[in-house]
Amino acid sequence: PTVKERGCNILHHQQHINKQMKTSDCDEVMKRKIFVRKNKRCKPVNTFILADESEVISVCQNGTPQGKYVKSKAVFNLIACKLTNKKTKYPKCKYEGTKPFKKKILIECENNYPVHYEGDLRYLNRGKQV
């Protein structure tokens, strides 16, 4: 079943899953999805998992438990969209994407479905692999 069929929020309705994402898409995608924090602050970074929803769901079912999170056994292709003009507020946010990189991911699951992307193992724990 799809996200709509289940009526649940898989990683914030695709906030982090986008198989077709390209580095050059960051500014457009981030503006379209309107990643805004309190006081109209732009979200500093958002990582996209370049995979099908089913591949991310399988992490919940087959990954390695790590506290309240689940670590993927496989590596995923990821792109991080980073805010370039840090002091600007919405709607003037501008983003640039990193080159795609491969890392394992750490997600929170509820009822075997991903609900929160905690991060990739490149950035977690001050750069040390978890």
TIGU-611878 format. One record per atom (N, C-alpha, C): residue number from 1; residue in one letter; chain; atom name; x, y, z. Coordinates in steps of 0.02 Angstrom, whole numbers, plus 32768, in hexadecimal, padded with zeros to 4 digits. Atoms other than C-alpha are relative to their C-alpha. Example, Ala and Ser with C-alpha at 12.3 -4.5 7.8 and 13.67 -1.06 7.14 Angstrom:
2
PT   i aa ch at east north   up
PT   1  A  A  N 802D  7FC5 8000
PT   1  A  A CA 8267  7F1F 8186
PT   1  A  A  C 802D  803C 8000
PT   2  S  A  N 7FD6  7FC5 7FFD
PT   2  S  A CA 82AC  7FCB 8165
PT   2  S  A  C 7FD9  8037 8025
END
This chain:
130
PT   i aa ch at east north   up
PT   1  P  A  N 8029  7FC4 8000
PT   1  P  A CA 8000  8000 8000
PT   1  P  A  C 802B  803F 8000
PT   2  T  A  N 7FDC  7FC0 8002
PT   2  T  A CA 8035  80B4 7FE0
PT   2  T  A  C 7FF5  8026 8040
PT   3  V  A  N 8008  7FD5 7FC5
PT   3  V  A CA 8045  813E 8062
PT   3  V  A  C 7FB7  8014 8008
PT   4  K  A  N 8046  7FEA 7FFC
PT   4  K  A CA 7F96  817D 8037
PT   4  K  A  C 7FD3  7FC7 8014
PT   5  E  A  N 802A  803A 7FF0
PT   5  E  A CA 7F4A  80CF 803F
PT   5  E  A  C 8006  7FEE 804A
PT   6  R  A  N 7FF6  8010 7FB9
PT   6  R  A CA 7F96  80B4 80EC
PT   6  R  A  C 7FE9  8039 802C
PT   7  G  A  N 8014  7FC7 7FD8
PT   7  G  A CA 7F68  8163 8124
PT   7  G  A  C 8034  8012 8035
PT   8  C  A  N 7FCD  7FF0 7FCF
PT   8  C  A CA 800E  8171 817F
PT   8  C  A  C 8036  802B 7FE1
PT   9  N  A  N 7FCE  7FCF 8014
PT   9  N  A CA 80A3  81E3 8176
PT   9  N  A  C 8043  7FDE 7FF9
PT  10  I  A  N 7FBF  8021 800B
PT  10  I  A CA 8138  8189 8129
PT  10  I  A  C 8033  8037 7FF5
PT  11  L  A  N 7FCC  7FCD 8003
PT  11  L  A CA 81CC  81FB 814B
PT  11  L  A  C 7FE4  8043 7FE8
PT  12  H  A  N 801E  7FBF 800E
PT  12  H  A CA 815D  8295 8147
PT  12  H  A  C 7FEA  8006 7FB7
PT  13  H  A  N 801A  7FFF 8045
PT  13  H  A CA 8107  826B 80A2
PT  13  H  A  C 8036  800F 7FCD
PT  14  Q  A  N 7FCB  7FFC 8032
PT  14  Q  A CA 81A3  8255 803C
PT  14  Q  A  C 8030  803B 800B
PT  15  Q  A  N 7FD1  7FC9 7FF2
PT  15  Q  A CA 8204  82E3 8090
PT  15  Q  A  C 8048  7FEA 7FF3
PT  16  H  A  N 7FBB  8019 8008
PT  16  H  A CA 829E  8274 8084
PT  16  H  A  C 8008  7FCC 7FC9
PT  17  I  A  N 7FFB  8034 8033
PT  17  I  A CA 8275  81F7 7FFA
PT  17  I  A  C 7FF1  801E 7FBC
PT  18  N  A  N 800A  7FE5 8043
PT  18  N  A CA 828C  822C 7F45
PT  18  N  A  C 8032  7FDD 7FD1
PT  19  K  A  N 7FD4  8029 802A
PT  19  K  A CA 82D4  81AB 7ECE
PT  19  K  A  C 801C  8027 7FC4
PT  20  Q  A  N 7FEC  7FDB 803B
PT  20  Q  A CA 82DF  8227 7E3D
PT  20  Q  A  C 8029  803F 800F
PT  21  M  A  N 7FDE  7FC2 7FEB
PT  21  M  A CA 8337  82B1 7EA1
PT  21  M  A  C 8045  8006 7FDF
PT  22  K  A  N 7FBD  7FF1 801B
PT  22  K  A CA 83CF  8303 7E50
PT  22  K  A  C 801C  803B 8028
PT  23  T  A  N 7FE0  7FC9 7FDC
PT  23  T  A CA 844C  837B 7E9D
PT  23  T  A  C 7FE3  8043 7FEA
PT  24  S  A  N 8019  7FC0 801B
PT  24  S  A CA 840B  8406 7E2C
PT  24  S  A  C 7FB7  800E 8012
PT  25  D  A  N 8047  7FF8 7FEE
PT  25  D  A CA 8358  83EB 7E6C
PT  25  D  A  C 7FF6  801F 8045
PT  26  C  A  N 8008  7FED 7FBA
PT  26  C  A CA 837A  8422 7F1F
PT  26  C  A  C 7FD9  8040 800B
PT  27  D  A  N 8022  7FC1 7FF4
PT  27  D  A CA 8344  84D7 7F15
PT  27  D  A  C 7FB6  7FFC 7FF0
PT  28  E  A  N 8046  8005 8014
PT  28  E  A CA 82A3  84B1 7EB8
PT  28  E  A  C 7FD9  7FD2 802F
PT  29  V  A  N 8024  8030 7FD6
PT  29  V  A CA 8273  8419 7F21
PT  29  V  A  C 7FF7  801C 8047
PT  30  M  A  N 8005  7FE5 7FBC
PT  30  M  A CA 8299  846E 7FC7
PT  30  M  A  C 7FCC  8038 8003
PT  31  K  A  N 8032  7FCA 8001
PT  31  K  A CA 8230  8505 7F96
PT  31  K  A  C 7FBA  7FE5 7FF7
PT  32  R  A  N 8042  801D 800D
PT  32  R  A CA 81A2  849A 7F55
PT  32  R  A  C 7FE4  7FDE 803E
PT  33  K  A  N 8017  8023 7FC4
PT  33  K  A CA 819A  8434 7FF4
PT  33  K  A  C 7FFD  802E 803D
PT  34  I  A  N 8001  7FCB 7FCD
PT  34  I  A CA 81AF  84D3 805C
PT  34  I  A  C 8019  7FE6 8044
PT  35  F  A  N 7FE0  8015 7FC2
PT  35  F  A CA 8229  849A 80E1
PT  35  F  A  C 8010  803E 8029
PT  36  V  A  N 7FF8  7FC3 7FD8
PT  36  V  A CA 8212  8529 815C
PT  36  V  A  C 7FFA  7FEF 804A
PT  37  R  A  N 8002  800A 7FB8
PT  37  R  A CA 8234  852D 8216
PT  37  R  A  C 7FDB  803A 8021
PT  38  K  A  N 801F  7FC9 7FDA
PT  38  K  A CA 81F2  85A0 829F
PT  38  K  A  C 801E  8042 7FE9
PT  39  N  A  N 7FEA  7FBC 8012
PT  39  N  A CA 8200  865B 827E
PT  39  N  A  C 8014  8006 7FB7
PT  40  K  A  N 7FF2  7FFF 8048
PT  40  K  A CA 8204  8638 81C2
PT  40  K  A  C 8049  7FF0 7FEF
PT  41  R  A  N 7FBA  8015 800D
PT  41  R  A CA 82B5  85F3 81D1
PT  41  R  A  C 7FFF  7FC7 7FCE
PT  42  C  A  N 7FFA  8036 8031
PT  42  C  A CA 82E9  8586 8140
PT  42  C  A  C 8022  7FC4 8020
PT  43  K  A  N 7FE1  803D 7FE6
PT  43  K  A CA 8315  84D2 8167
PT  43  K  A  C 8048  7FFE 7FE7
PT  44  P  A  N 7FBA  7FFD 8015
PT  44  P  A CA 83D5  84CA 8166
PT  44  P  A  C 8016  7FC8 7FD1
PT  45  V  A  N 7FEC  8038 802B
PT  45  V  A CA 83E3  841F 8114
PT  45  V  A  C 7FC8  7FCC 7FFF
PT  46  N  A  N 802E  8038 8005
PT  46  N  A CA 8374  8393 80D6
PT  46  N  A  C 8020  7FCB 7FD3
PT  47  T  A  N 7FE1  8036 8026
PT  47  T  A CA 83B4  82EB 809B
PT  47  T  A  C 7FC9  7FD8 7FDD
PT  48  F  A  N 802F  8029 8027
PT  48  F  A CA 835A  828C 8011
PT  48  F  A  C 801F  7FBC 7FF4
PT  49  I  A  N 7FED  8045 800D
PT  49  I  A CA 8363  81CF 8002
PT  49  I  A  C 7FEA  7FF1 7FB9
PT  50  L  A  N 800F  800F 8046
PT  50  L  A CA 836C  819F 7F4A
PT  50  L  A  C 7FEC  7FB7 7FFA
PT  51  A  A  N 8018  8045 7FFF
PT  51  A  A CA 8302  8102 7F58
PT  51  A  A  C 7FB5  8000 7FFB
PT  52  D  A  N 8048  8008 7FFE
PT  52  D  A CA 8253  80BF 7F47
PT  52  D  A  C 7FEA  7FFC 8049
PT  53  E  A  N 801D  8004 7FBD
PT  53  E  A CA 81E2  80CA 7FDE
PT  53  E  A  C 8007  7FB9 801D
PT  54  S  A  N 7FFD  8046 7FE9
PT  54  S  A CA 81E2  800B 7FE8
PT  54  S  A  C 8046  7FEE 8019
PT  55  E  A  N 7FBC  800E 7FE9
PT  55  E  A CA 82A0  8007 7FF9
PT  55  E  A  C 800D  801D 8045
PT  56  V  A  N 7FF7  7FE1 7FBE
PT  56  V  A CA 8299  807D 808E
PT  56  V  A  C 7FD6  7FDB 8034
PT  57  I  A  N 802A  8028 7FD3
PT  57  I  A CA 8209  801B 80DC
PT  57  I  A  C 8025  7FC0 8014
PT  58  S  A  N 7FDD  803F 7FF1
PT  58  S  A CA 8275  7F7E 80D1
PT  58  S  A  C 8035  8009 8036
PT  59  V  A  N 7FD0  7FF4 7FCA
PT  59  V  A CA 82F3  7FD0 8146
PT  59  V  A  C 7FDF  7FF2 8044
PT  60  C  A  N 8024  800D 7FC1
PT  60  C  A CA 826F  7FCA 81D0
PT  60  C  A  C 7FF9  7FB6 800D
PT  61  Q  A  N 800D  8047 7FF9
PT  61  Q  A CA 8252  7F12 81B0
PT  61  Q  A  C 8040  7FD6 8003
PT  62  N  A  N 7FC3  8028 8005
PT  62  N  A CA 8305  7ED8 818E
PT  62  N  A  C 803F  8020 801B
PT  63  G  A  N 7FC5  7FDC 7FE8
PT  63  G  A CA 8379  7F59 81DB
PT  63  G  A  C 8017  7FE8 8044
PT  64  T  A  N 7FE3  8010 7FBF
PT  64  T  A CA 83E0  7F52 827A
PT  64  T  A  C 7FE7  8032 8034
PT  65  P  A  N 8018  7FD2 7FCC
PT  65  P  A CA 838D  7F9B 8317
PT  65  P  A  C 803B  8025 8020
PT  66  Q  A  N 7FCD  7FD6 7FE2
PT  66  Q  A CA 83F1  802A 8361
PT  66  Q  A  C 7FDB  8031 802F
PT  67  G  A  N 8029  7FD7 7FD3
PT  67  G  A CA 8396  806D 83FB
PT  67  G  A  C 7FBA  8006 7FE4
PT  68  K  A  N 8043  7FF7 801C
PT  68  K  A CA 82F3  80B9 83BF
PT  68  K  A  C 7FFF  8004 7FB4
PT  69  Y  A  N 7FF9  7FFC 8049
PT  69  Y  A CA 8333  80BB 830C
PT  69  Y  A  C 8011  7FBD 7FE2
PT  70  V  A  N 7FEC  803C 8026
PT  70  V  A CA 8356  803A 8286
PT  70  V  A  C 8034  8016 7FCC
PT  71  K  A  N 7FCA  7FF1 8030
PT  71  K  A CA 83F8  803B 8221
PT  71  K  A  C 7FF9  7FD3 7FC4
PT  72  S  A  N 8004  8029 803D
PT  72  S  A CA 83F4  8002 816D
PT  72  S  A  C 803D  7FD3 7FFB
PT  73  K  A  N 7FC8  802D 800E
PT  73  K  A CA 845F  7F6E 813D
PT  73  K  A  C 8021  8013 7FBE
PT  74  A  A  N 7FE6  7FEB 8042
PT  74  A  A CA 8472  7FB0 808C
PT  74  A  A  C 800F  804B 8001
PT  75  V  A  N 7FF4  7FB9 8009
PT  75  V  A CA 84B7  8057 8056
PT  75  V  A  C 7FCC  801C 7FCF
PT  76  F  A  N 802F  7FDD 802B
PT  76  F  A CA 8445  80D5 8003
PT  76  F  A  C 8023  803B 7FDE
PT  77  N  A  N 7FE9  7FC3 8020
PT  77  N  A CA 8469  815E 7F86
PT  77  N  A  C 7FDA  803A 8020
PT  78  L  A  N 801E  7FC7 7FDD
PT  78  L  A CA 8449  8205 7FDC
PT  78  L  A  C 8018  8041 7FDF
PT  79  I  A  N 7FEC  7FBC 8012
PT  79  I  A CA 844C  82BE 7FAF
PT  79  I  A  C 7FEA  802D 8039
PT  80  A  A  N 8011  7FCF 7FCC
PT  80  A  A CA 8451  8346 8034
PT  80  A  A  C 7FF7  8044 7FDF
PT  81  C  A  N 800D  7FBC 8018
PT  81  C  A CA 8402  83ED 8008
PT  81  C  A  C 8010  802F 803A
PT  82  K  A  N 7FE8  7FD4 7FCB
PT  82  K  A CA 8459  8475 806B
PT  82  K  A  C 7FEE  8049 7FF1
PT  83  L  A  N 8011  7FBA 8005
PT  83  L  A CA 8420  8527 808A
PT  83  L  A  C 803F  8028 7FF3
PT  84  T  A  N 7FC4  7FD9 8010
PT  84  T  A CA 849B  85A1 803A
PT  84  T  A  C 8000  8046 801E
PT  85  N  A  N 8006  7FBD 7FE4
PT  85  N  A CA 845A  8645 8080
PT  85  N  A  C 7FE2  7FFC 8046
PT  86  K  A  N 8016  8015 7FBD
PT  86  K  A CA 844E  861B 8139
PT  86  K  A  C 7FD7  8034 8026
PT  87  K  A  N 8023  7FCE 7FD8
PT  87  K  A CA 840C  86C1 817D
PT  87  K  A  C 7FBD  8015 7FE1
PT  88  T  A  N 803D  7FEE 8023
PT  88  T  A CA 837E  86CF 80FF
PT  88  T  A  C 7FC4  7FDA 801B
PT  89  K  A  N 803D  8021 7FEB
PT  89  K  A CA 82CA  86A7 812B
PT  89  K  A  C 7FD5  7FEF 7FC3
PT  90  Y  A  N 802E  8013 8035
PT  90  Y  A CA 8242  8655 80C3
PT  90  Y  A  C 7FDB  803E 7FE8
PT  91  P  A  N 7FF9  802E 8038
PT  91  P  A CA 821B  866E 8032
PT  91  P  A  C 8043  8007 7FDA
PT  92  K  A  N 7FC1  7FF3 8024
PT  92  K  A CA 82CE  86A1 8006
PT  92  K  A  C 8035  7FCA 800C
PT  93  C  A  N 7FD2  8037 7FF4
PT  93  C  A CA 831D  85F9 8034
PT  93  C  A  C 801E  7FE9 7FBD
PT  94  K  A  N 7FDE  801B 803C
PT  94  K  A CA 839E  85B9 7FB5
PT  94  K  A  C 8028  7FC3 8015
PT  95  Y  A  N 7FDF  803F 7FEF
PT  95  Y  A CA 83E2  8508 7FB3
PT  95  Y  A  C 802D  7FE7 7FC8
PT  96  E  A  N 7FD4  8024 802F
PT  96  E  A CA 8470  84AA 7F60
PT  96  E  A  C 8005  7FB9 8018
PT  97  G  A  N 7FFB  8047 7FEF
PT  97  G  A CA 8480  83EF 7F59
PT  97  G  A  C 8048  7FE7 7FFF
PT  98  T  A  N 7FBF  8022 8001
PT  98  T  A CA 8516  8384 7F82
PT  98  T  A  C 8001  7FCF 7FC6
PT  99  K  A  N 7FFC  8037 802F
PT  99  K  A CA 8556  8305 7F08
PT  99  K  A  C 7FE0  7FC3 8022
PT 100  P  A  N 801C  803C 7FE0
PT 100  P  A CA 84FC  8260 7F23
PT 100  P  A  C 8036  7FD9 8025
PT 101  F  A  N 7FD1  8028 7FD9
PT 101  F  A CA 854F  81F6 7FA8
PT 101  F  A  C 7FDB  7FC3 801A
PT 102  K  A  N 801D  8040 7FEA
PT 102  K  A CA 8533  8145 7FEA
PT 102  K  A  C 8010  7FF6 804A
PT 103  K  A  N 7FF8  800C 7FB9
PT 103  K  A CA 8517  8125 80A3
PT 103  K  A  C 7FC5  7FD5 8019
PT 104  K  A  N 8037  8021 7FDE
PT 104  K  A CA 84B0  80B9 8116
PT 104  K  A  C 7FD6  8036 8021
PT 105  I  A  N 802C  7FCF 7FE1
PT 105  I  A CA 8419  8111 8161
PT 105  I  A  C 7FE6  7FE7 8043
PT 106  L  A  N 801D  800E 7FBF
PT 106  L  A CA 83CD  8118 820E
PT 106  L  A  C 7FBB  8020 8002
PT 107  I  A  N 8044  7FE7 8000
PT 107  I  A CA 8310  8127 821A
PT 107  I  A  C 7FDA  7FE7 803D
PT 108  E  A  N 802D  8016 7FCB
PT 108  E  A CA 8287  811B 829C
PT 108  E  A  C 7FC4  7FE0 7FDE
PT 109  C  A  N 8037  8024 801E
PT 109  C  A CA 81FD  809F 8276
PT 109  C  A  C 7FC7  7FF8 8033
PT 110  E  A  N 803B  8010 7FD8
PT 110  E  A CA 814C  8088 82B8
PT 110  E  A  C 7FD7  7FCE 7FD8
PT 111  N  A  N 8026  8035 8022
PT 111  N  A CA 80EB  7FE9 828E
PT 111  N  A  C 8021  7FEC 7FBE
PT 112  N  A  N 7FD9  8014 803A
PT 112  N  A CA 8175  7FBB 8212
PT 112  N  A  C 7FFF  8031 7FC6
PT 113  Y  A  N 7FFE  7FCC 8033
PT 113  Y  A CA 8166  8060 81B2
PT 113  Y  A  C 802C  8039 8018
PT 114  P  A  N 7FD4  7FC9 7FEC
PT 114  P  A CA 81E6  80ED 81B2
PT 114  P  A  C 7FD9  8040 800C
PT 115  V  A  N 8023  7FC2 7FEF
PT 115  V  A CA 81A9  818B 8207
PT 115  V  A  C 8030  803A 800B
PT 116  H  A  N 7FCF  7FCA 7FF4
PT 116  H  A CA 824A  81ED 8227
PT 116  H  A  C 8044  7FEC 7FE5
PT 117  Y  A  N 7FBC  800A 8019
PT 117  Y  A CA 82F0  81FC 81CE
PT 117  Y  A  C 802F  8021 8032
PT 118  E  A  N 7FD2  7FE5 7FCE
PT 118  E  A CA 8374  8210 8255
PT 118  E  A  C 8040  8019 7FE0
PT 119  G  A  N 7FC4  7FE9 8022
PT 119  G  A CA 8407  821D 81E0
PT 119  G  A  C 8023  7FC8 7FDC
PT 120  D  A  N 7FD6  8032 8020
PT 120  D  A CA 848C  81C5 817E
PT 120  D  A  C 803F  7FF8 802A
PT 121  L  A  N 7FC8  800F 7FD4
PT 121  L  A CA 8525  8178 81CB
PT 121  L  A  C 803F  8028 7FEF
PT 122  R  A  N 7FC9  7FD2 800E
PT 122  R  A CA 8596  81FA 817C
PT 122  R  A  C 8000  803A 8032
PT 123  Y  A  N 8004  7FC4 7FD6
PT 123  Y  A CA 8557  8287 81EB
PT 123  Y  A  C 7FF2  7FF1 804A
PT 124  L  A  N 8013  800F 7FBB
PT 124  L  A CA 851C  822E 8288
PT 124  L  A  C 803D  7FF8 802D
PT 125  N  A  N 7FCD  800D 7FCD
PT 125  N  A CA 8583  8228 8327
PT 125  N  A  C 8042  8022 7FEF
PT 126  R  A  N 7FC6  7FD7 8010
PT 126  R  A CA 85FA  82B2 82F1
PT 126  R  A  C 802F  7FDF 7FCD
PT 127  G  A  N 7FD8  801C 8036
PT 127  G  A CA 8633  8258 8255
PT 127  G  A  C 8018  7FB9 800A
PT 128  K  A  N 7FEC  8046 7FF4
PT 128  K  A CA 8656  81B0 82A7
PT 128  K  A  C 7FC8  7FD2 7FEA
PT 129  Q  A  N 8034  8030 8015
PT 129  Q  A CA 85FB  811D 825A
PT 129  Q  A  C 7FE2  7FE0 803E
PT 130  V  A  N 8024  801D 7FC7
PT 130  V  A CA 8577  80DB 82D0
PT 130  V  A  C 7FF5  7FB7 7FF3
END
